[in-house]
Amino acid sequence: MNRTEQLARTASIGTTNLVFIGRSMRLSIRDVESLLMAVMLPVLLMLLFTYVFGGAIDSSGNYVQYVVPGIILLCAGFGSASTAVVVAQDMTTGIINRLRTMPMFSLSVITGHVVASLVRNLVATGIVIGVALLVGFRPSANAVEWLISIGIIVLFILALTWLFAAIGLSAGSPSAANGYGFIILFLPYLSSAFVSTSTMPEWLQWVAEHQPITPVIETIRGLLTGTSVAEHILWALGWCILILAVSIIWSVRVFHRKAGRR
């Protein structure tokens, strides 16, 4: 392949990605119910734990400081889960078969969903943080700590979105993809999102402390509230990068096998 052909192919990939990102963004805007649920469920859970359970968990009234980082990650999970369904729909409704006949980089249909989900989740996360500030969350983070927190949140959302995309590609139907994705949404409840792992039974402590969500939550919590992150940040980054790499490889292989195209 000469340089001209390489440049043409690169331009084609870039153009195709932009087209499918635009398509996925339009689908997201039209699917108002999913967008509202991705925002409303984390907000309702935050209000529930702050005002109903918070007093029993932390009588000092500062429980909102503890729970908000977990809610942020929960918001990312709810928002990313819809990616599995829309990817499964594309794989089962015939659009991939039509793309096979076109001279284009057909994997862009998946990257379009991933980028649209990332944008959608960042907007939802911003709304959740805004509501958290209204109900009493008072972060002590400086500008650098906020930037690092946002970077980790973006990396986590990207990793989780690619994971749900891989699930959508592998599932036999949209309903199956939704069911498989729902299992992953339980992980934040088995972490330090809502209570300290030290309050759990010993066998559950081990699970909570060695699963991917806990170090990410503890890193964000530490950065936003001024506690140490040295013990968690490398684990958080490592887990996110590992999940992202495995999910992309999984997605590409399944897509090539099912779509029979590059």
TACORCOR-V713037 format. One record per backbone hydrogen bond with DSSP energy under -1.0 kcal/mol. CO is the residue of the C=O (numbers start at 1). NH is the residue of the N-H. If there is no record, write none. Layout:
co=CO nh=NH
co=CO nh=NH
This chain:
co=2 nh=6
co=3 nh=7
co=4 nh=8
co=5 nh=9
co=6 nh=10
co=7 nh=11
co=8 nh=12
co=9 nh=13
co=10 nh=14
co=11 nh=15
co=12 nh=16
co=13 nh=17
co=14 nh=18
co=15 nh=19
co=16 nh=20
co=17 nh=21
co=18 nh=22
co=19 nh=23
co=20 nh=24
co=21 nh=25
co=22 nh=26
co=23 nh=27
co=24 nh=28
co=25 nh=29
co=26 nh=30
co=27 nh=31
co=30 nh=32
co=31 nh=35
co=32 nh=36
co=33 nh=37
co=34 nh=38
co=35 nh=39
co=36 nh=40
co=37 nh=41
co=39 nh=43
co=40 nh=44
co=41 nh=45
co=42 nh=46
co=43 nh=47
co=44 nh=48
co=45 nh=49
co=46 nh=50
co=47 nh=51
co=48 nh=52
co=48 nh=53
co=49 nh=54
co=53 nh=57
co=54 nh=58
co=58 nh=61
co=62 nh=65
co=63 nh=67
co=64 nh=68
co=67 nh=71
co=68 nh=72
co=69 nh=73
co=70 nh=74
co=71 nh=75
co=72 nh=76
co=73 nh=77
co=74 nh=78
co=75 nh=79
co=76 nh=80
co=77 nh=81
co=80 nh=83
co=82 nh=86
co=83 nh=87
co=84 nh=88
co=85 nh=89
co=86 nh=90
co=87 nh=91
co=88 nh=92
co=89 nh=93
co=94 nh=98
co=95 nh=99
co=96 nh=100
co=99 nh=102
co=102 nh=104
co=104 nh=106
co=105 nh=108
co=106 nh=109
co=107 nh=110
co=107 nh=111
co=108 nh=112
co=110 nh=114
co=111 nh=115
co=112 nh=116
co=113 nh=117
co=114 nh=118
co=115 nh=119
co=116 nh=120
co=117 nh=121
co=118 nh=122
co=119 nh=123
co=120 nh=124
co=121 nh=125
co=122 nh=126
co=123 nh=127
co=124 nh=128
co=125 nh=129
co=126 nh=130
co=127 nh=131
co=128 nh=132
co=129 nh=133
co=130 nh=134
co=131 nh=135
co=132 nh=137
co=142 nh=146
co=143 nh=147
co=144 nh=148
co=145 nh=149
co=146 nh=150
co=147 nh=151
co=148 nh=152
co=149 nh=153
co=150 nh=154
co=151 nh=155
co=152 nh=156
co=153 nh=157
co=154 nh=158
co=155 nh=159
co=156 nh=160
co=157 nh=161
co=158 nh=162
co=159 nh=163
co=160 nh=164
co=161 nh=165
co=162 nh=166
co=163 nh=167
co=164 nh=168
co=165 nh=169
co=166 nh=170
co=167 nh=171
co=173 nh=177
co=174 nh=178
co=175 nh=179
co=176 nh=180
co=177 nh=181
co=178 nh=182
co=179 nh=183
co=181 nh=185
co=183 nh=186
co=184 nh=187
co=186 nh=189
co=187 nh=190
co=188 nh=191
co=196 nh=199
co=197 nh=200
co=201 nh=205
co=202 nh=206
co=203 nh=207
co=204 nh=208
co=205 nh=209
co=206 nh=210
co=212 nh=216
co=213 nh=217
co=214 nh=218
co=215 nh=219
co=216 nh=220
co=217 nh=221
co=218 nh=222
co=219 nh=223
co=220 nh=224
co=221 nh=225
co=222 nh=226
co=224 nh=140
co=229 nh=232
co=229 nh=233
co=232 nh=236
co=233 nh=237
co=234 nh=238
co=235 nh=239
co=236 nh=240
co=237 nh=241
co=238 nh=242
co=239 nh=243
co=240 nh=244
co=241 nh=245
co=242 nh=246
co=243 nh=247
co=244 nh=248
co=245 nh=249
co=246 nh=250
co=247 nh=251
co=248 nh=252
co=249 nh=253
co=250 nh=254
co=251 nh=255
co=252 nh=256
co=253 nh=257
co=254 nh=258
co=255 nh=259
co=256 nh=260
